[in-house]
Structure formats: structure tokens, C-alpha cells
């Protein structure tokens, strides 16, 4: 449960009054039957705030649009990347430019599994 808000600057005496408790399910999951979780392995999306070890909240009920971070399946491998859609063409782009774009070849199946709506990271 989330207690309330916390300042990253100087504390305020008014902060002694905690907000209502928040349920993480309510905050992170808008479509329970269409939401799943993936643990990230790798660093290609670090520049987008997605780090190795994060748990992604992925929503299959959302229609993916250009610029969304998505989980996709290509040749039975799963990856998390930016979705780029332009002029009827689709490609997956890493936040780290040293990783190559994934552009489906003729006959290759690229399936968008869902849109990433949140990342959960433990610090300790």
C-alpha cells in the first residue's frame, strides 16, 4: 500500500498528514484480465527508464500506437522496445541506439503482446 506522497526536496510540516492508503493494483492495473507482468533482462531500453531486473506492467487491452513501449514477439522471442509505425511499416526500436532496429522481414511474424504501462523497480 502506498502511504501518500514524499518530497524529494525539503520536508514540509504539512506532510505529517498522510493521504489515504493506495492499493498498487488500483494504481497499476486498469484491465486485470488483460494485464500481465514481465521481468526485464538486458539494457536496450535503459534510456527509456526501463532497467535490467525491472518488472513491467503490460496491458493487452490497449491499442498500441506509434511511440509506445511494447512487449513484442518476433520468431518466438520476446522483446521490449519502442513501437514505430510510419507509412504502413512497423519496426521495433531500442532506447539505446547501439542496438539495431527490429524490422520484420518478408514472411516474418511480429506480434505486439501488449503496451507497457508501468515499470516496477526494487532498490534494495
C-alpha positions as CSV (number, residue, x, y, z in Angstrom):
1,X,0.0,0.0,0.0
2,X,1.2,3.5,-0.8
3,X,1.0,5.8,2.2
4,X,1.0,9.1,0.4
5,X,3.4,11.5,-1.3
6,X,7.0,12.2,-0.3
7,X,9.1,15.3,-1.2
8,X,12.5,14.9,-2.8
9,X,13.4,18.4,-1.6
10,X,12.9,19.9,1.9
11,X,10.2,18.4,4.2
12,X,7.1,20.4,4.9
13,X,5.2,20.4,8.3
14,X,2.0,19.8,6.3
15,X,3.4,16.4,5.2
16,X,2.6,15.0,8.6
17,X,-0.9,14.4,7.3
18,X,-0.7,11.3,5.2
19,X,-3.0,10.8,2.2
20,X,-5.3,7.8,2.0
21,X,-3.7,4.4,1.5
22,X,-3.4,3.4,-2.1
23,X,-3.6,-0.1,-3.5
24,X,-1.0,-0.9,-6.1
25,X,-3.5,-2.9,-8.1
26,X,-5.7,0.1,-8.4
27,X,-2.8,2.3,-9.4
28,X,-1.1,0.0,-11.9
29,X,-3.8,-2.3,-13.3
30,X,-6.7,-0.9,-15.3
31,X,-7.7,-4.1,-17.1
32,X,-7.0,-7.0,-14.7
33,X,-8.0,-9.8,-17.2
34,X,-5.7,-8.2,-19.8
35,X,-2.7,-7.3,-17.7
36,X,0.4,-9.4,-17.2
37,X,4.0,-8.9,-15.9
38,X,7.4,-9.4,-17.5
39,X,10.8,-9.2,-15.8
40,X,13.3,-7.3,-18.0
41,X,16.6,-8.8,-18.9
42,X,19.0,-6.6,-20.8
43,X,19.8,-2.9,-21.2
44,X,18.5,-1.9,-24.6
45,X,15.7,0.2,-23.0
46,X,17.7,1.8,-20.2
47,X,17.4,5.2,-21.9
48,X,13.6,5.0,-21.6
49,X,13.8,4.3,-17.9
50,X,13.5,0.5,-18.3
51,X,16.3,-1.2,-16.5
52,X,17.6,-4.8,-16.2
53,X,15.6,-6.5,-13.5
54,X,12.5,-4.2,-13.6
55,X,9.1,-5.8,-13.7
56,X,6.9,-4.4,-16.5
57,X,3.2,-4.0,-16.2
58,X,1.9,-4.8,-19.7
59,X,-1.7,-4.2,-20.8
60,X,-3.1,-6.2,-23.8
61,X,-6.4,-4.3,-23.8
62,X,-4.7,-1.1,-25.1
63,X,-4.3,-0.4,-28.8
64,X,-0.6,0.2,-29.3
65,X,0.3,3.4,-31.1
66,X,3.5,4.9,-32.5
67,X,5.9,5.7,-29.7
68,X,4.5,3.3,-27.2
69,X,6.8,0.9,-25.3
70,X,5.6,-2.5,-26.1
71,X,6.4,-6.2,-25.5
72,X,6.5,-7.9,-28.8
73,X,7.2,-11.4,-30.1
74,X,9.4,-12.0,-33.1
75,X,10.3,-15.5,-34.2
76,X,9.2,-16.9,-30.8
77,X,11.5,-14.5,-28.9
78,X,10.0,-11.7,-26.7
79,X,11.5,-8.2,-26.5
80,X,10.6,-4.8,-25.1
81,X,11.1,-1.9,-27.5
82,X,9.5,1.3,-28.8
83,X,6.9,0.7,-31.4
84,X,7.5,2.8,-34.6
85,X,4.7,2.8,-37.2
86,X,5.1,5.0,-40.2
87,X,3.5,4.8,-43.7
88,X,2.2,1.3,-43.1
89,X,5.6,0.0,-41.9
90,X,6.4,-1.3,-38.4
91,X,9.7,-1.6,-36.6
92,X,10.8,-2.0,-33.0
93,X,13.4,0.5,-31.8
94,X,15.6,0.3,-28.7
95,X,16.2,3.3,-26.5
96,X,19.9,2.6,-26.8
97,X,21.0,3.5,-30.3
98,X,23.8,0.9,-30.2
99,X,21.1,-1.8,-30.6
100,X,19.8,-2.5,-34.1
101,X,16.2,-1.8,-35.0
102,X,14.0,-4.9,-35.5
103,X,12.3,-4.7,-38.9
104,X,10.2,-7.7,-39.8
105,X,11.4,-9.5,-42.9
106,X,9.1,-10.9,-45.6
107,X,7.2,-13.8,-44.0
108,X,8.4,-13.0,-40.5
109,X,5.6,-12.6,-37.9
110,X,5.8,-9.7,-35.4
111,X,3.2,-9.8,-32.7
112,X,2.6,-7.0,-30.3
113,X,1.7,-8.7,-27.0
114,X,0.8,-5.5,-25.1
115,X,1.6,-1.9,-24.2
116,X,4.0,-1.3,-21.2
117,X,2.1,1.0,-18.8
118,X,4.5,0.9,-15.8
119,X,7.8,-0.4,-14.6
120,X,8.4,-1.6,-11.0
121,X,11.9,-1.4,-9.6
122,X,13.3,-2.5,-6.3
123,X,16.2,-0.6,-4.8
124,X,17.0,-3.0,-2.1
